[in-house]
């Protein structure tokens, strides 16, 4: 029995001695009905609450069961900034490389996907394939290279856009032995503090993999690995504040037929690298972002004039061969260095004996169209320019003012103050034929330079610096060779 029905049954017996009026009984009845309505409303609200809780539990259980992912809210606008857009390529092949620098202006690491567009003077346009990077730290920049194919026009302008993506952690392959086993073969510096060293990991000869590129920001005192490749890195060349190239592979002069090395490029000071081409070249030397020279692996010690050298005008993507200046009695190109697109020097060699080898130095001022002989030594009695008959495989470096340096295996370092016409042996404090020789060198001015020295008796490769034009040197860093 409901509560209101019990009240109607029992209440008259409780109040019979009070003799309530008819109006009082009407008021009591109205109160009973109001109480019934309130109770019904309360029961309905309670039922609704129970249903809502039950529905919430079901929704939670469903989302847990199906592992629903939260809807992304997106990355903040303006996180990435693209700059330094330029390109290199060839209208004939229709293949172009678009170079760009992407900076993370946000407060968290993000990845990036970029797309570039090249536009010709007639309005023709072509969009690149996407270029991606897994992660860019806050406040940092990376260089990316996008590819455009099938664009047989000369680009008049270009632009790139970058879309932020969730950062992906990159796991580097462990470096066995770290940089303790690093064997640099070449060094190149943007300035006296910032530079690169290229070589391989492991105490082995001839050069073996994996290849390594290391960077320094303190003049060579400390180094950090910035790139690893499956093949040894033979050479490195830098231009501008942050651009550089490296040559990775096992092909060398004289090499087997159809043997190509890989050309790698960086546009962010060596932090990231990308392959831009493959070619049968060695000893690369770039003068700007598009023009570079190298020794062609097709050259031979043939005893004829004009053995080929290699050049690129698209940042290393493609290479062509042109006749070199080497004469018949020193027909093999051994070193090349340009100070700009037109002005450069070359060294050539002939047959080698145990210690001696004929050699010659040439200069061009028209981009290699014509060359002028500067110095040569073909026999001990057949000389011009004070070049030594001793020493093998000379390489060279010049400044725009004509001051130059030349170094050789099995001999020492030489300097010239007259565009390579005469040479003086220098660096007597570091040279010891058959024990110590310079492997790589470059100068920032007439006085200040760096070199990589092989020291056989100490079983070391040393980075050394000079502040007097190469007359004397001091040690900066050493890598053990065994």
C-alpha positions as CSV (number, residue, x, y, z in Angstrom):
1,X,0.0,0.0,0.0
2,X,1.3,3.4,-0.9
3,X,2.0,6.0,1.8
4,X,-0.8,8.3,0.8
5,X,-3.4,5.5,1.0
6,X,-2.2,4.6,4.5
7,X,-2.6,8.2,5.6
8,X,-6.1,8.3,4.3
9,X,-7.0,5.1,6.2
10,X,-5.3,5.8,9.6
11,X,-5.6,9.6,10.0
12,X,-9.3,9.8,10.9
13,X,-8.8,7.5,13.9
14,X,-5.9,9.5,15.2
15,X,-7.8,12.9,15.1
16,X,-11.4,11.8,15.8
17,X,-11.5,13.6,19.3
18,X,-10.6,16.9,17.5
19,X,-13.7,16.9,15.2
20,X,-11.9,18.7,12.2
21,X,-14.0,20.7,9.8
22,X,-14.7,19.8,6.1
23,X,-12.3,22.5,5.0
24,X,-9.5,21.0,7.2
25,X,-10.0,17.6,5.6
26,X,-9.8,19.2,2.1
27,X,-6.5,20.8,3.1
28,X,-5.1,17.5,4.3
29,X,-6.1,15.8,1.1
30,X,-4.4,18.4,-1.0
31,X,-1.2,18.0,1.0
32,X,-1.3,14.2,0.5
33,X,-1.6,14.7,-3.3
34,X,1.3,17.3,-3.4
35,X,3.5,14.8,-1.5
36,X,2.6,12.1,-4.0
37,X,3.6,14.3,-6.9
38,X,6.9,15.2,-5.4
39,X,7.7,11.6,-4.7
40,X,7.0,10.7,-8.3
41,X,9.3,13.5,-9.6
42,X,12.1,12.4,-7.3
43,X,11.8,8.8,-8.5
44,X,11.9,10.0,-12.1
45,X,15.0,12.1,-11.5
46,X,16.8,9.2,-9.7
47,X,16.0,6.9,-12.6
48,X,17.4,9.5,-15.1
49,X,20.6,9.8,-13.0
50,X,21.0,6.1,-12.9
51,X,20.5,5.8,-16.7
52,X,23.1,8.6,-17.3
53,X,25.7,7.0,-15.1
54,X,25.1,3.7,-16.8
55,X,25.5,5.3,-20.3
56,X,28.7,6.9,-19.2
57,X,30.1,3.6,-18.0
58,X,29.2,2.0,-21.3
59,X,30.9,4.8,-23.3
60,X,34.1,4.5,-21.2
61,X,34.1,0.8,-21.7
62,X,33.6,1.1,-25.4
63,X,36.4,3.6,-25.9
64,X,38.8,1.5,-23.8
65,X,37.9,-1.6,-25.8
66,X,38.4,0.0,-29.2
67,X,41.4,2.1,-28.1
68,X,40.0,5.2,-29.7
69,X,42.7,7.9,-30.4
70,X,42.2,11.5,-29.3
71,X,41.5,13.9,-32.1
72,X,44.7,16.0,-32.8
73,X,44.4,19.7,-32.2
74,X,47.2,20.6,-34.6
75,X,50.6,22.2,-34.3
76,X,50.9,25.9,-33.7
77,X,50.9,28.0,-36.9
78,X,54.2,29.6,-37.9
79,X,56.4,27.0,-36.2
80,X,58.6,26.5,-39.3
81,X,60.4,29.2,-41.4
82,X,61.8,28.4,-44.8
83,X,64.8,30.5,-46.2
84,X,67.8,30.4,-48.5
85,X,65.9,28.8,-51.4
86,X,68.0,28.2,-54.5
87,X,68.3,25.5,-57.1
88,X,70.7,23.8,-59.5
89,X,70.0,21.5,-62.4
90,X,69.9,21.1,-66.2
91,X,67.1,22.0,-68.7
92,X,68.2,19.2,-71.0
93,X,67.6,16.5,-68.5
94,X,64.8,18.4,-66.7
95,X,66.2,17.4,-63.4
96,X,66.6,20.0,-60.7
97,X,67.6,20.1,-57.0
98,X,66.0,22.7,-54.8
99,X,67.9,23.6,-51.7
100,X,66.2,25.1,-48.7
101,X,66.9,25.8,-45.0
102,X,64.1,25.1,-42.5
103,X,64.2,26.6,-39.0
104,X,62.0,25.6,-36.1
105,X,60.8,28.8,-34.4
106,X,58.7,26.9,-31.9
107,X,59.4,25.7,-28.3
108,X,59.2,22.0,-29.1
109,X,60.9,19.6,-31.5
110,X,58.9,19.0,-34.7
111,X,59.3,17.1,-37.9
112,X,58.8,18.8,-41.3
113,X,57.5,18.0,-44.7
114,X,58.4,20.5,-47.4
115,X,57.3,21.1,-51.0
116,X,58.9,23.4,-53.5
117,X,57.7,25.0,-56.8
118,X,59.9,26.2,-59.6
119,X,58.5,28.8,-62.0
120,X,59.9,29.7,-65.5
121,X,59.7,33.1,-67.2
122,X,56.8,31.9,-69.3
123,X,54.8,30.9,-66.3
124,X,55.5,27.2,-66.5
125,X,55.7,25.6,-63.1
126,X,56.6,22.3,-61.5
127,X,56.2,21.0,-58.0
128,X,58.9,19.0,-56.3
129,X,58.6,15.7,-54.6
130,X,58.2,16.2,-50.8
131,X,61.4,16.4,-48.7
132,X,61.1,15.2,-45.1
133,X,63.1,15.5,-41.9
134,X,62.2,13.5,-38.7
135,X,63.0,16.2,-36.1
136,X,64.2,19.7,-35.8
137,X,65.1,20.9,-32.3
138,X,63.7,24.3,-31.1
139,X,65.7,27.2,-32.4
140,X,67.7,25.0,-34.8
141,X,67.8,24.8,-38.6
142,X,68.3,22.0,-41.1
143,X,69.1,21.9,-44.8
144,X,66.8,20.0,-47.1
145,X,67.0,19.1,-50.8
146,X,63.9,18.6,-52.8
147,X,63.9,17.0,-56.3
148,X,62.1,18.4,-59.4
149,X,62.0,16.2,-62.5
150,X,60.6,16.8,-66.0
151,X,61.0,20.6,-65.9
152,X,62.7,21.5,-69.2
153,X,62.8,25.3,-68.5
154,X,65.2,27.7,-66.8
155,X,63.7,28.6,-63.5
156,X,63.1,32.3,-62.9
157,X,61.9,32.0,-59.3
158,X,61.2,29.3,-56.8
159,X,59.6,28.9,-53.4
160,X,59.2,26.3,-50.7
161,X,56.6,25.7,-47.9
162,X,57.0,23.6,-44.8
163,X,54.4,21.7,-42.9
164,X,55.1,20.8,-39.3
165,X,54.7,17.1,-38.4
166,X,55.1,15.2,-35.1
167,X,58.7,14.8,-34.2
168,X,60.1,11.3,-34.6
169,X,63.1,10.2,-32.5
170,X,66.1,9.2,-34.6
171,X,68.2,6.3,-33.4
172,X,71.8,6.5,-34.6
173,X,73.7,3.4,-35.3
174,X,76.4,3.0,-32.6
175,X,79.9,3.9,-33.7
176,X,82.2,1.1,-32.8
177,X,85.0,2.7,-30.8
178,X,83.5,6.1,-31.3
179,X,85.8,8.8,-32.9
180,X,88.8,7.0,-31.3
181,X,89.0,4.8,-34.4
182,X,88.3,7.7,-36.8
183,X,90.9,8.0,-39.6
184,X,90.4,11.4,-41.3
185,X,91.7,11.7,-44.9
186,X,90.7,15.3,-45.6
187,X,89.9,18.5,-43.7
188,X,88.1,21.6,-44.9
189,X,87.3,24.7,-42.8
190,X,84.8,27.6,-43.3
191,X,86.8,29.7,-40.9
192,X,89.5,29.1,-38.3
193,X,86.9,27.7,-35.8
194,X,84.4,25.8,-37.9
195,X,85.4,22.9,-40.1
196,X,84.9,19.3,-41.2
197,X,87.0,16.2,-41.3
198,X,86.2,13.2,-43.6
199,X,87.4,9.7,-43.5
200,X,86.4,6.3,-42.1
201,X,86.1,4.3,-38.9
202,X,88.6,1.5,-38.3
203,X,92.3,1.0,-38.5
204,X,92.6,-0.5,-42.0
205,X,94.4,0.2,-45.2
206,X,93.3,0.8,-48.0
207,X,90.4,2.9,-46.6
208,X,87.5,0.9,-45.5
209,X,84.0,1.6,-44.2
210,X,82.0,2.8,-42.5
211,X,82.7,6.3,-43.7
212,X,82.5,9.2,-41.2
213,X,82.3,13.0,-41.3
214,X,83.1,14.9,-38.1
215,X,82.6,18.6,-37.3
216,X,84.4,21.0,-35.1
217,X,83.4,24.5,-33.8
218,X,86.5,25.2,-31.7
219,X,89.3,25.1,-34.2
220,X,89.7,21.3,-34.2
221,X,90.3,20.8,-30.5
222,X,87.1,18.6,-30.2
223,X,85.1,16.8,-32.9
224,X,81.6,15.3,-33.1
225,X,80.2,12.8,-35.7
226,X,77.7,14.4,-38.0
227,X,77.4,11.7,-40.8
228,X,78.0,8.0,-41.3
229,X,78.0,6.2,-44.7
230,X,78.5,2.6,-45.7
231,X,81.6,3.6,-47.8
232,X,84.7,5.5,-46.7
233,X,84.6,9.3,-47.2
234,X,87.6,10.3,-49.3
235,X,87.3,14.1,-49.6
236,X,85.5,17.1,-48.2
237,X,85.1,20.7,-49.7
238,X,83.4,23.7,-48.2
239,X,82.2,27.1,-49.5
240,X,80.1,30.0,-48.1
241,X,79.1,30.0,-44.4
242,X,77.5,26.6,-44.3
243,X,77.7,24.7,-47.6
244,X,79.9,21.7,-48.2
245,X,80.4,18.5,-50.2
246,X,81.9,15.2,-49.5
247,X,83.0,12.3,-51.7
248,X,82.1,8.8,-50.5
249,X,83.2,5.5,-52.2
250,X,86.1,3.2,-52.9
251,X,87.0,4.4,-56.4
252,X,90.4,6.1,-56.7
253,X,92.9,7.0,-59.4
254,X,93.6,4.9,-61.3
255,X,90.4,3.1,-60.8
256,X,88.5,0.3,-62.5
257,X,86.2,1.1,-65.4
258,X,82.6,2.3,-64.6
259,X,83.4,3.0,-61.0
260,X,81.4,5.9,-59.4
261,X,81.7,7.7,-56.1
262,X,78.8,9.3,-54.3
263,X,78.7,13.1,-53.9
264,X,77.1,14.2,-50.6
265,X,76.0,17.8,-49.8
266,X,75.2,19.8,-46.7
267,X,73.7,23.3,-46.5
268,X,73.6,23.6,-42.7
269,X,77.2,23.4,-41.6
270,X,77.5,19.7,-41.8
271,X,74.6,18.8,-39.5
272,X,72.6,17.0,-42.2
273,X,73.7,15.5,-45.5
274,X,72.0,14.2,-48.7
275,X,73.3,12.4,-51.8
276,X,73.1,14.7,-54.8
277,X,74.8,12.5,-57.5
278,X,77.2,9.8,-58.4
279,X,80.1,10.2,-60.8
280,X,83.6,8.8,-61.6
281,X,85.4,11.6,-59.8
282,X,88.0,12.0,-57.1
283,X,89.5,15.0,-55.2
284,X,86.5,17.3,-55.5
285,X,86.9,21.1,-55.1
286,X,84.0,23.5,-55.1
287,X,84.2,27.3,-55.6
288,X,80.5,28.2,-55.0
289,X,77.1,26.6,-54.6
290,X,77.0,25.3,-58.2
291,X,80.5,25.2,-59.7
292,X,83.0,22.5,-58.8
293,X,86.0,20.6,-60.2
294,X,87.4,17.2,-59.6
295,X,89.8,14.6,-61.0
296,X,88.2,12.2,-63.4
297,X,88.7,8.5,-62.7
298,X,88.9,8.0,-66.5
299,X,92.2,9.7,-66.6
300,X,95.3,7.5,-67.1
301,X,99.1,7.8,-67.0
302,X,98.9,7.5,-70.8
303,X,101.9,9.4,-72.0
304,X,99.7,11.6,-74.1
305,X,98.4,15.2,-73.5
306,X,95.0,16.2,-72.5
307,X,93.9,13.5,-70.0
308,X,90.4,14.5,-68.8
309,X,89.4,16.4,-65.6
310,X,85.8,16.7,-64.3
311,X,83.6,19.7,-63.7
312,X,80.0,20.3,-62.5
313,X,77.8,23.4,-62.8
314,X,74.8,22.1,-60.9
315,X,76.1,21.6,-57.4
316,X,77.5,18.1,-58.0
317,X,74.4,16.5,-59.4
318,X,76.0,15.9,-62.9
319,X,79.6,16.0,-64.1
320,X,81.2,16.3,-67.4
321,X,84.8,15.8,-68.5
322,X,87.0,18.3,-70.3
323,X,90.6,18.0,-71.5
324,X,93.2,18.9,-68.9
325,X,96.5,20.6,-69.4
326,X,98.8,17.8,-68.4
327,X,101.7,17.2,-70.9
328,X,102.7,13.8,-72.3
329,X,105.6,13.4,-69.9
330,X,103.5,14.2,-66.8
331,X,100.1,13.1,-68.2
332,X,98.2,12.2,-65.0
333,X,96.3,14.9,-63.1
334,X,97.0,14.7,-59.4
335,X,95.6,17.8,-57.8
336,X,93.2,20.7,-58.6
337,X,92.1,23.9,-56.8
338,X,90.0,26.8,-58.0
339,X,89.5,30.1,-56.1
340,X,86.5,31.1,-58.3
341,X,84.7,29.9,-61.4
342,X,87.5,31.1,-63.7
343,X,90.8,31.0,-61.8
344,X,92.4,27.8,-60.7
345,X,95.6,25.6,-60.6
346,X,96.4,22.0,-61.4
347,X,99.2,19.6,-60.7
348,X,100.2,16.7,-62.9
349,X,102.6,13.8,-62.5
350,X,104.5,11.3,-64.7
351,X,106.1,7.9,-64.0
352,X,107.2,7.4,-60.4
353,X,110.3,5.8,-59.0
354,X,110.9,4.8,-55.4
355,X,111.1,8.4,-54.2
356,X,111.1,10.6,-57.3
357,X,108.3,11.5,-59.8
358,X,108.1,14.1,-62.6
359,X,105.5,16.8,-62.0
360,X,104.2,20.0,-63.3
361,X,101.9,22.9,-62.2
362,X,99.5,24.8,-64.4
363,X,97.2,27.9,-64.0
364,X,94.0,28.9,-65.8
365,X,92.2,32.3,-65.7
366,X,89.3,31.4,-68.0
367,X,87.6,28.4,-66.3
368,X,89.9,25.8,-67.8
369,X,89.6,26.7,-71.5
370,X,93.3,27.5,-71.6
371,X,96.1,26.7,-69.2
372,X,99.6,28.2,-68.7
373,X,102.5,26.1,-67.4
374,X,104.0,27.6,-64.2
375,X,106.6,25.1,-63.0
376,X,107.7,21.6,-63.9
377,X,110.4,19.0,-63.0
378,X,110.6,16.0,-65.3
379,X,114.1,14.8,-64.3
380,X,116.6,15.9,-61.8
381,X,118.2,18.0,-64.6
382,X,115.1,19.1,-66.3
383,X,113.4,21.6,-64.0
384,X,111.6,25.0,-64.0
385,X,110.3,26.7,-60.9
386,X,112.3,24.9,-58.2
387,X,109.9,22.0,-57.9
388,X,111.5,19.0,-56.3
389,X,111.9,15.8,-58.2
390,X,111.4,14.0,-54.9
391,X,107.8,13.3,-53.7
392,X,104.8,11.6,-55.2
393,X,101.3,12.8,-56.1
394,X,101.3,16.5,-55.4
395,X,98.2,18.4,-54.3
396,X,97.8,22.1,-54.0
397,X,95.9,25.0,-52.5
398,X,95.9,28.7,-53.5
399,X,94.6,32.0,-52.3
400,X,93.1,34.5,-54.7
401,X,96.2,36.7,-54.4
402,X,98.3,33.9,-56.0
403,X,99.9,32.7,-52.8
404,X,100.0,28.9,-52.9
405,X,101.1,25.7,-51.1
406,X,101.9,22.3,-52.5
407,X,102.4,19.0,-50.6
408,X,103.4,15.5,-51.6
409,X,103.7,12.0,-50.3
410,X,107.3,11.0,-49.5
411,X,108.4,14.6,-49.3
412,X,107.1,17.8,-47.6
413,X,105.2,21.1,-47.9
414,X,106.2,23.8,-50.4
415,X,105.0,27.4,-50.7
416,X,104.9,29.9,-53.6
417,X,104.4,33.6,-53.6
418,X,104.2,34.1,-57.3
419,X,101.2,32.1,-58.6
420,X,103.1,28.8,-58.7
421,X,106.1,29.8,-60.8
422,X,108.7,29.3,-58.0
423,X,108.5,27.0,-54.9
424,X,110.3,26.9,-51.6
425,X,110.4,24.0,-49.2
426,X,108.9,24.9,-45.9
427,X,107.7,23.3,-42.7
428,X,110.9,21.7,-41.7
429,X,109.6,21.1,-38.2
430,X,107.0,18.6,-39.4
431,X,108.4,16.9,-42.4
432,X,110.3,13.7,-42.5
433,X,110.4,11.9,-45.8
434,X,108.9,8.4,-45.7
435,X,107.7,9.0,-42.1
436,X,105.6,12.3,-41.9
437,X,103.7,13.9,-44.8
438,X,100.9,16.3,-45.3
439,X,97.6,14.7,-46.5
440,X,95.4,17.8,-46.7
441,X,95.9,21.5,-46.2
442,X,94.3,24.9,-46.6
443,X,94.9,28.5,-45.7
444,X,92.6,31.3,-44.6
445,X,95.2,34.0,-45.3
446,X,98.9,34.3,-46.2
447,X,99.7,33.5,-42.6
448,X,97.0,31.3,-41.1
449,X,96.3,27.7,-42.2
450,X,95.5,24.2,-41.1
451,X,96.7,20.8,-42.3
452,X,96.3,17.1,-41.7
453,X,99.6,15.4,-41.0
454,X,100.3,11.7,-41.1
455,X,103.0,10.8,-38.5
456,X,104.1,7.2,-39.1
457,X,106.5,6.9,-36.2
458,X,103.9,8.0,-33.7
459,X,101.1,6.1,-35.4
460,X,99.0,9.2,-35.5
461,X,97.0,11.5,-37.8
462,X,97.4,15.1,-36.5
463,X,95.5,18.3,-37.1
464,X,98.1,21.1,-37.1
465,X,97.9,24.9,-37.5
466,X,100.3,27.5,-38.7
467,X,100.3,31.3,-38.1
468,X,103.4,32.1,-40.2
469,X,102.5,31.0,-43.7
470,X,103.4,27.3,-43.1
471,X,107.0,27.9,-41.8
472,X,106.1,26.4,-38.4
473,X,103.2,24.3,-37.1
474,X,101.7,23.4,-33.7
475,X,99.5,20.4,-32.8
476,X,95.8,20.8,-32.2
477,X,94.4,17.2,-32.2
478,X,95.5,13.7,-32.8
479,X,93.8,10.5,-34.0
480,X,95.7,7.2,-33.4
481,X,96.2,5.1,-36.6
482,X,96.6,1.8,-34.8
